Amino acid sequence: MTARILTVRDLAQIAIFAALIAALGAPGPLSLGVIAVPITLQTLGVMLAGAILGARKGFFAVLLFLALTAAGLPLLAGGRGGLAWFTTSPSAGYLYGWLLGALSIGYLTGRLLPKYPFWPALGATVLGGIVVIYAIGVPVTAFTLHLPIWGALVDASKFLPGDAIKAVVTVLVASQVHRAYPGLIPRSRTVAAATTAATTPAQASASASDE
């Protein structure tokens, strides 16, 4: 099996979503209603990249954003940038988690299409956009700050309400995008083969009844 080559259209989509992630960081940390917890919108961009572009393009969109940030561009929320945020920063693990988060969301979303039902889609987004990212971010924070894992997890839990809202928004937006532009995420061969296998007997039965 050969890898599909990225087309000019694919590269444009990757660049657009890398720019979207950067733009969502421009307002800086925001407060969520009455909860005095600063949140950033860039994780929303990561979730959208995976849910709309799929595993491959979503991964490259996040990778492009992170590469530009590591090169020194102040693209992280609050105008932060540079290699230090990927090495010594307590939040470095979350940046690496963005890559696997977009990859996970994109893979699972590809298996839900073309129907993209709300609750399974939300589960896929929460799994990739929260569970996977936290699974990498929390241990790195604990290691960097010399905290127990449990303590770092409790501290990170204050961001869960904001991340849950981002997951819901992602599914609502992605459902509309996939309805308007089907085919943004190519279906895997396994899913396509299963669909063909399921429809072929029905078609054969219909043909037989017509004879």
Secondary structure, DSSP 8 states (H G I E B T S, - for coil): -------HHHHHHHHHHHHHHHHHTTT--EEETTEEEEE-SHHHHHHHIIIII-HHHHHHHHHHHHHHHHTT---BTTTB-SGGGGTT-TTHHHHHHHHHHHHHHHHHHHHHTTT--HHHHHHHHHIIIIIIHHHHHHHHHHHHHT--HHHHHHHHGGGHHHHHHHHHHHHHHHHHHHHHSTTSS---HHHHHHHHHHHHHHHHHHHHHH-
